[in-house]
């Protein structure tokens, strides 16, 4: 495991099938941009949008932009885990070789992001993106996810973005992780990181540059709006610590 940098060049044959999945809820402002951008990737991906019962025109715009639009399996929110699992099952049924997740609210997405993530899987099991963000962004990462990983899973404490929404892996890796019953909520991103690592998969991060996303505007002046996400991430890591016999690891943390 480790952090690596992957050059943006195609390493896969034209017969390799890549599917990009966008979990989305009320993302009409950015969904056309992210789909159109992903289509420009060298991997020529198919696009799936997993719509979380949006009340705006997200699904309509996504369909018009050429994506396959499906509804997440359960009508509940927050349920990022449900959306991701719905998308994974669809992509696996579609016989994808590589399956890649991207957040649907990214304002500055470029095809290079997809190329780097997909190409990274040529010599790795799972590739996760990390990036520069506004100094007030990523509160849950800074205050919950990284400190708790340092305490319970110190071998993963070097990951800059344990909650990254930009993740690519081979189909067989995703299938194996799905069989372990991932959580339904916000904890799924860090759960995939922990379970992939604990399963012996090689996981690395690649730098994707600066990330600008619309959801930051919802909480930049009040991070209290992230309390539900923080709670779900916290309890996910605690449950994983119990599952992997790490409940004593916190004793090594000086307080």
TISE-709075 format. One line per field, with one value per residue (C-alpha): residue number from 1; residue in three letters; chain; x, y, z. Coordinates in Angstrom, 2 decimals. Each point is the difference from the previous one (the first is absolute). Layout:
# TISE-709075
k NUM;...
r ala;...
c A;...
x X;...
y Y;...
z Z;...
END
This chain:
# TISE-709075
k 1;2;3;4;5;6;7;8;9;10;11;12;13;14;15;16;17;18;19;20;21;22;23;24;25;26;27;28;29;30;31;32;33;34;35;36;37;38;39;40;41;42;43;44;45;46;47;48;49;50;51;52;53;54;55;56;57;58;59;60;61;62;63;64;65;66;67;68;69;70;71;72;73;74;75;76;77;78;79;80;81;82;83;84;85;86;87;88;89;90;91;92;93;94;95;96;97;98;99;100;101;102;103;104;105;106;107;108;109;110;111;112;113;114;115;116;117;118;119;120;121;122;123;124;125;126;127;128;129;130;131;132;133;134;135;136;137;138;139;140;141;142;143;144;145;146;147;148;149;150;151;152;153;154;155;156;157;158;159;160;161;162;163;164;165;166;167;168;169;170;171;172;173;174;175;176;177;178;179;180;181;182;183;184;185;186;187;188;189;190;191;192;193;194;195;196;197;198;199;200;201;202;203;204;205;206;207;208;209;210;211;212;213;214;215;216;217;218;219;220;221;222;223;224;225;226;227;228;229;230;231;232;233;234;235;236;237;238;239;240;241;242;243;244;245;246;247;248;249;250;251;252;253;254;255
r unk;unk;unk;unk;unk;unk;unk;unk;unk;unk;unk;unk;unk;unk;unk;unk;unk;unk;unk;unk;unk;unk;unk;unk;unk;unk;unk;unk;unk;unk;unk;unk;unk;unk;unk;unk;unk;unk;unk;unk;unk;unk;unk;unk;unk;unk;unk;unk;unk;unk;unk;unk;unk;unk;unk;unk;unk;unk;unk;unk;unk;unk;unk;unk;unk;unk;unk;unk;unk;unk;unk;unk;unk;unk;unk;unk;unk;unk;unk;unk;unk;unk;unk;unk;unk;unk;unk;unk;unk;unk;unk;unk;unk;unk;unk;unk;unk;unk;unk;unk;unk;unk;unk;unk;unk;unk;unk;unk;unk;unk;unk;unk;unk;unk;unk;unk;unk;unk;unk;unk;unk;unk;unk;unk;unk;unk;unk;unk;unk;unk;unk;unk;unk;unk;unk;unk;unk;unk;unk;unk;unk;unk;unk;unk;unk;unk;unk;unk;unk;unk;unk;unk;unk;unk;unk;unk;unk;unk;unk;unk;unk;unk;unk;unk;unk;unk;unk;unk;unk;unk;unk;unk;unk;unk;unk;unk;unk;unk;unk;unk;unk;unk;unk;unk;unk;unk;unk;unk;unk;unk;unk;unk;unk;unk;unk;unk;unk;unk;unk;unk;unk;unk;unk;unk;unk;unk;unk;unk;unk;unk;unk;unk;unk;unk;unk;unk;unk;unk;unk;unk;unk;unk;unk;unk;unk;unk;unk;unk;unk;unk;unk;unk;unk;unk;unk;unk;unk;unk;unk;unk;unk;unk;unk;unk;unk;unk;unk;unk;unk;unk;unk;unk;unk;unk;unk
c A;A;A;A;A;A;A;A;A;A;A;A;A;A;A;A;A;A;A;A;A;A;A;A;A;A;A;A;A;A;A;A;A;A;A;A;A;A;A;A;A;A;A;A;A;A;A;A;A;A;A;A;A;A;A;A;A;A;A;A;A;A;A;A;A;A;A;A;A;A;A;A;A;A;A;A;A;A;A;A;A;A;A;A;A;A;A;A;A;A;A;A;A;A;A;A;A;A;A;A;A;A;A;A;A;A;A;A;A;A;A;A;A;A;A;A;A;A;A;A;A;A;A;A;A;A;A;A;A;A;A;A;A;A;A;A;A;A;A;A;A;A;A;A;A;A;A;A;A;A;A;A;A;A;A;A;A;A;A;A;A;A;A;A;A;A;A;A;A;A;A;A;A;A;A;A;A;A;A;A;A;A;A;A;A;A;A;A;A;A;A;A;A;A;A;A;A;A;A;A;A;A;A;A;A;A;A;A;A;A;A;A;A;A;A;A;A;A;A;A;A;A;A;A;A;A;A;A;A;A;A;A;A;A;A;A;A;A;A;A;A;A;A;A;A;A;A;A;A;A;A;A;A;A;A
x 0.00;1.14;-0.44;0.96;-0.19;-1.23;0.66;-3.03;0.29;-2.11;1.30;-3.02;-1.04;-3.07;-1.72;0.17;-3.34;-0.20;-3.15;-0.16;-2.66;-1.35;-2.14;-2.20;-2.75;-1.18;3.10;-1.63;2.58;2.96;-1.26;0.23;3.56;1.29;-1.57;1.24;3.47;0.19;-0.92;3.16;2.24;2.42;-1.68;-3.23;-2.14;-3.65;-1.75;-2.49;-1.78;-1.57;-2.71;-1.05;-3.56;0.97;-2.70;1.66;0.91;3.13;-1.33;-1.51;3.21;2.16;-2.10;0.11;3.80;0.36;0.29;-1.85;-2.18;-1.16;-1.62;1.75;-1.46;-1.58;-1.84;2.00;2.43;2.79;0.82;3.21;0.79;-3.30;0.67;3.53;-1.11;-2.81;2.47;2.53;-2.56;-1.04;3.60;0.91;-3.03;1.23;3.26;2.28;3.71;0.57;-2.60;0.60;-1.96;-0.04;-1.91;-2.72;0.47;3.55;0.22;3.52;0.07;2.30;0.43;3.49;-1.52;-1.63;3.12;2.24;-2.36;-0.55;3.65;1.00;-1.81;2.45;2.35;-2.23;-3.26;-1.67;0.90;-1.40;0.23;1.21;0.10;0.42;-3.15;-1.08;1.57;-3.46;-1.07;0.24;-0.87;-1.10;3.22;2.18;-1.84;-1.42;1.28;3.74;0.41;-2.04;1.92;3.22;-1.28;-1.50;1.60;3.34;1.19;-2.67;0.69;2.06;-3.05;-0.79;-3.63;-1.46;-3.47;0.86;-2.91;2.41;0.89;0.78;0.48;-0.25;-3.34;1.22;1.11;-3.39;-1.79;2.03;-0.65;-3.72;-0.18;1.15;-3.23;1.06;-1.92;-2.91;1.03;2.87;2.41;0.36;3.01;2.22;-1.46;1.17;3.48;0.28;-1.47;2.08;3.17;-0.93;-0.82;3.57;-0.71;2.56;-1.54;1.62;-0.86;0.74;-0.07;-2.74;0.68;-2.50;-3.58;-2.90;-3.41;-3.40;-0.83;2.70;-2.22;-2.66;2.19;2.93;-1.57;-1.47;1.84;-2.69;-1.94;2.53;-0.91;-1.87;2.86;2.48;-2.07;-0.26;3.71;0.93;-2.12;1.12;3.64;-0.90;-1.85;2.92;2.37;-2.07;-0.26;3.77;1.06;1.30;-1.86;3.20;1.91;-1.18;2.16;3.06;-1.42;1.38;-2.62
y 0.00;3.51;3.30;0.16;2.22;-1.41;1.66;0.79;-2.48;-2.88;-3.38;-2.10;-1.53;1.16;-3.23;1.02;1.24;2.83;1.21;3.31;0.29;3.29;-0.31;3.09;1.83;3.42;0.72;1.68;2.82;-2.30;-3.33;0.93;1.26;-3.07;-2.46;1.85;0.27;-3.68;-0.95;1.73;-2.38;-2.17;-3.05;0.78;-0.90;-0.81;2.28;-1.00;2.56;-1.44;2.49;0.26;1.04;3.56;2.66;2.08;-0.84;-2.05;-3.24;1.72;1.90;-3.07;-2.05;2.76;0.19;-3.68;-1.70;-3.10;1.17;-2.36;0.57;-1.08;-3.15;1.62;3.31;1.33;2.84;0.33;-3.27;0.38;-3.63;-1.11;2.05;-1.36;-3.60;0.49;1.39;-2.77;-2.74;1.68;0.40;-3.58;-1.26;2.16;-1.97;2.96;-0.69;3.19;1.84;3.56;2.28;3.77;2.61;1.62;3.53;0.67;3.36;-0.43;-3.66;-0.77;-3.19;-0.26;-1.03;-3.03;-0.86;0.08;-2.10;-2.64;-0.15;-0.37;-3.33;-1.46;-0.75;0.34;-1.45;3.25;3.59;2.91;3.67;2.74;3.72;3.49;1.60;3.17;0.22;-0.16;-2.99;-3.68;0.52;-3.62;-1.26;2.24;-0.35;-3.54;-2.31;0.62;0.18;-3.17;-1.86;1.09;-1.50;-3.26;-0.61;1.84;-1.72;2.01;3.33;1.23;0.18;3.64;-0.54;-3.10;1.26;0.60;-0.32;-0.59;-3.69;-2.60;-3.77;-3.17;-1.77;-2.97;2.30;1.70;-3.37;-1.30;3.14;-0.04;-3.51;1.42;2.02;3.67;2.62;1.95;3.49;2.49;-2.47;-2.02;1.90;-0.64;-3.51;-0.83;1.32;-2.03;-3.20;0.15;0.41;-2.64;-2.40;0.30;2.15;2.58;3.42;3.29;3.65;2.24;3.77;1.51;3.69;2.47;-1.03;2.44;-1.41;1.56;-1.86;2.00;3.06;-1.76;-0.28;2.41;2.36;-2.70;-3.31;-1.12;-1.02;-2.84;-1.53;-2.96;-0.79;0.30;-2.36;-2.63;0.17;-0.20;-3.06;-1.69;0.23;-1.17;-3.02;-0.80;0.25;-2.62;-2.19;-0.01;-0.27;3.55;1.16;0.15;2.09;3.27;-0.71;1.00;3.50;2.57;2.32
z 0.00;-0.59;-1.71;-3.62;-3.02;-3.28;-3.36;-2.12;-2.83;-1.18;1.19;-0.89;-3.27;-1.88;1.04;3.66;1.24;2.52;1.70;1.87;2.70;1.31;3.15;-0.17;1.83;-1.20;-2.06;-3.00;0.10;-0.70;-1.32;-3.69;0.46;1.84;-2.43;-3.08;1.54;0.93;-3.57;-1.21;1.94;-1.96;1.54;-1.92;3.01;0.27;2.47;2.68;2.14;3.15;0.84;3.66;-0.83;-0.91;0.19;-2.73;-3.62;0.76;-1.49;-3.04;-0.81;0.57;-2.40;-2.63;0.36;-0.85;3.37;1.11;2.88;2.73;3.37;3.18;1.54;3.05;0.33;2.91;0.61;0.96;-1.72;-1.97;0.73;-1.49;-3.14;-0.39;0.48;-2.51;-2.52;0.61;-0.58;-3.25;-1.18;0.91;-1.90;-2.88;0.02;0.69;0.41;2.00;2.03;1.07;2.32;-0.29;1.99;-2.07;1.35;-1.21;-1.76;-1.37;-1.05;-2.94;-2.09;1.49;3.33;-1.58;-1.99;3.08;2.10;-2.68;-1.04;3.63;0.15;-2.50;2.90;3.04;1.35;1.04;-0.80;1.97;-0.84;2.30;-0.66;1.31;1.34;1.75;3.46;1.64;-2.06;1.03;3.67;0.52;-1.57;2.15;3.32;-0.13;-2.73;0.06;3.80;0.48;-2.68;1.69;3.26;-1.28;-3.41;0.13;-3.17;-1.82;1.68;-2.97;-2.25;-0.63;-1.00;1.70;-0.94;-3.64;-2.41;-2.89;0.08;-2.66;0.31;-2.03;-0.17;2.03;2.82;0.15;-0.07;2.91;2.02;-0.76;1.43;3.35;0.42;-0.22;2.01;-1.46;1.00;-0.06;1.56;-3.18;-1.37;3.01;0.29;-3.53;0.86;3.21;-1.42;-3.17;2.05;2.56;-2.85;-1.26;-3.04;-1.08;0.44;-0.96;-0.44;-2.94;-0.03;-2.15;0.55;1.40;0.74;-0.12;0.79;0.57;3.22;1.82;-0.34;2.07;3.08;-0.35;2.56;2.25;0.23;2.42;-3.09;-0.34;3.37;-1.49;-2.34;2.87;2.14;-2.72;-0.83;3.68;0.72;-3.21;1.11;3.51;-1.39;-2.28;2.97;1.82;-3.09;-0.50;3.62;0.22;3.10;2.02;-2.55;1.53;3.05;-2.02;-0.60;2.42;1.54
END
